[in-house]
Amino acid sequence: MASNSSNQAPIGPPRSLVRALEKLLRPLIRLLLHYQFTYPQFIAMLKSLYVDVAEQEFQVGGKRQSDSRIHLLTGVHRKDVKRLRGEQTEELQIPETISTGARLIAYWLGNPELTDGDGKPLPLPLRSPNNDSTSFESLVATVVKQDIRPRVILDEWLRLGVAQLQNDQVILKSGAFTPERGFDEKAFFFGKNLQDHITAGSSNLLGHKPFYFDRSVYYDRLSERSVQELASLASKLGMDALTTMNKEALARQQSDAGEAEKGTASHRINFGIFNYNSVPRDTEPGNSSSGKQD
């Protein structure tokens, strides 16, 4: 590692940041190895991302950057910079089942008429015989605003484990769109939520203000029984917080509708809760992992 003077510290990222990145990447690499995402594939993706971020977010005075400057910023060879800048980047599309499902569940949880005294979603009849009461069909008609049959949505929810159907009543199995099945749907939320969490933490490290709220409760030397009981408490408290935030955010979105039409309400939030513990998880045969953590 080079230095600009014998009396100055070496040029390069802070060691504490390097150590933090090692912690962050370890579970990600474990996931990549499980799905046979190889080192050359990962490096190729990183190279493309380095060029894209440098080009989009490190402009000077809003001017288009040269290949040489991006090479200087990223260390990526000029030939690769030129090639990568000429390639089309595929836009991430939100799966229709996620976009529609998330809006439906947010409205279901945020409407006092559709929840009980504890804020839990009430079962909804699949359809109302006289069209004079709330049903799953009327919920879809109110929220979706497009020609999608309610039964198509319900069948997808049943496949994903989001809801169940009992005696012609639709019962929401969780308080948020968190599929038990459906890899593409889970992968979407994995990327979306971790992206925003890392963005918030990065902003705090860079000293940008106001700081994002980013806190956790950490304890070790706990028994498995204590961890399981705390996990149940975390689920309850977390769901209470998410339900409260959802109701408030839905009310704000509805009150901001006029500004949205004018283009002056273009911002977003992502509020999340997570809970981790070191109790071993079930794994597929032949794919067990010690789950080494620092």
URMO-V697386 format. One record per pair of residues at least 6 apart in sequence whose C-alpha atoms are under 7 Angstrom apart, sorted by the first residue. I is the first residue (numbers start at 1). J is the second residue. D is the distance in whole Angstrom. If there is no record, write none. Layout:
BEGIN
[[I J D] [I J D]]
END
This chain:
BEGIN
[[1 10 7] [2 10 6] [2 11 6] [3 9 7] [3 10 5] [3 11 5] [23 294 7] [47 76 7] [48 84 6] [50 74 6] [51 70 7] [51 74 7] [51 81 6] [54 70 6] [55 65 7] [55 70 7] [59 65 6] [67 78 6] [67 81 6] [67 82 6] [68 78 6] [71 77 6] [71 78 6] [71 81 7] [98 185 7] [100 144 7] [101 177 7] [102 177 6] [104 140 7] [104 143 6] [105 176 6] [105 177 7] [106 246 7] [108 114 6] [108 121 7] [109 115 6] [109 121 6] [109 243 7] [110 246 6] [110 247 4] [110 250 6] [114 121 6] [114 122 6] [115 121 4] [115 122 5] [116 122 6] [121 172 7] [123 169 6] [123 170 6] [123 171 5] [124 135 5] [124 136 6] [124 169 5] [124 170 5] [124 171 7] [125 135 5] [125 136 6] [125 168 6] [125 169 4] [125 170 6] [126 135 6] [126 136 5] [126 137 6] [126 168 6] [126 169 5] [126 170 6] [127 135 5] [127 136 6] [127 137 5] [128 134 7] [128 135 6] [136 170 7] [137 150 6] [140 150 6] [157 163 6] [158 164 6] [160 179 5] [160 180 6] [160 181 5] [160 182 6] [161 179 6] [161 180 5] [161 181 6] [162 172 6] [162 173 6] [162 174 6] [162 177 7] [162 178 7] [162 179 5] [162 180 7] [163 170 7] [163 171 5] [163 172 4] [163 173 5] [164 170 6] [164 171 5] [164 172 7] [164 173 7] [165 171 6] [175 239 7] [179 186 7] [200 212 6] [204 211 6] [204 212 7] [224 279 7] [227 277 7] [234 275 7] [238 273 6] [256 265 7] [259 265 5] [260 266 7]]
END
